[in-house]
Amino acid sequence: MIKKSVLRNGQVRVTFELPANVWADTVHLVGSFNAWNRTSHPMKQQRSGGWVLTINLPANQEFQFRYLLNGTDWHNDWAADGYVRNEYGSDNSVVITTVADDEDD
């Protein structure tokens, strides 16, 4: 799941969440916003068992991303704004940082 809110500085606060039924020791958010770095954005496991990470991204852009579980297993966000085919024959999730005016802070 992805939640977005517009910040006053031309950025969008984006919260990425995975449910508790995702079994992993580690989860990292990997995408075009961090040059596909596999370790720079670790997600935190919540008491409920779910995983969450909030980052700020520039407004009015599209970013491709995936979740990397345990350093080996790639997963998409099935509630993403879209999907694009990648060079490995699978899809990347897409988050679009344009939000409707009624979603502003």
PyMOL commands that set and color helices and strands:
alter all, ss='L'
color gray80, all
select helices_A, chain A and resi 32-34+101-103
alter helices_A, ss='H'
color red, helices_A
select strands_A, chain A and resi 2-6+11-18+27-31+44-45+51-58+62-69+73-75+82-85+91-96
alter strands_A, ss='S'
color yellow, strands_A
deselect
rebuild
show_as cartoon
